[in-house]
Amino acid sequence: LFKRDHPRARTRDTARWSPLMRTNRGGKKRPRKLRDLVREHLGRSIQEGEHGSVEDATAAMDLYRKFATDWEASLRQPAA
């Protein structure tokens, strides 16, 4: 590991951005599997066979790029 710090304000996590989360029966937001998000939003399959960190990182970045404008706009709005 590189042991490098990354500012929390600059972190974008597909498991934590509300529009990519699912809502359970109780109304609570829950993270979704990266594999399912990629299939639904990018139309491709990942994590078939061997699970690779490079493939996961690439898929997460592709998801971010798809939603970057809305994602960044949501961060500029005051919390509800």
N, C-alpha and C positions, 0 to 999 in steps of 0.2 A: 504494500500500500504506500501511497505517496504522503499520507498524513498531512494533507493540505486542508486548511479551513476554507469554507465557502460561505459567504454571507447568507443568512437565512432569507433575507429580503430578495436575494437573487436566485433562489432555488425555485424550480417549477417541478412539482411532483404530480404525475398523472393519477396517483392514488389519492390525492388530497384536494384536487380541484373539483369543486361541487358539481359542475355540469357533466363531469365524467363519472360521477359516483352513482350508485343505485340507491333507491330509497326502500328500506325494509317495511314490513307491515306496520310497525310502530311509528313510521314516519322519520326514522333516523337515517341519515346518509351513511352509506357504507362503501368502502373501496371496491373496485371491480378488478378482475384479473387483467393484466396487461394483454395476455393472449386474446381475451374476449373483446377488449377495446380496439385492438388492432384489426381483428376480423370485422367488427362492426363499422368502424370509421375509415379504415384504410383498404378494406377488402382483400386482405392477404392473411396468410397463416404464418404463425411463428411458434416456436417451442414444440415443434414436432420432432420426436426423437430426442436427440441430445439438447439440453438446455444451455444456450450460450449467452454469456454476458454481453458480448459485442452485438449480437442480434437484438437482445433486449434493449440495450442503450440506443441503438439505431432506431428501433421501433418507437421508443419513448420520445426521441427527438423528432421523428416524423409526426407523431401525434401533436407534440407541442407546436411544430411549424404549421400544422393544419389549423390549429385554434389560436395561434399566437395573438392575433389582433384582439379577439374577444377576451382572451386570458389576461392580457396586459391591461385592457380597459377595465376589467373587473377588479384589478388590483389598485387602480387609481380611485375607485369609488369608495366612499366611507362604508365601514362595516355596518350591517343592519342591526 
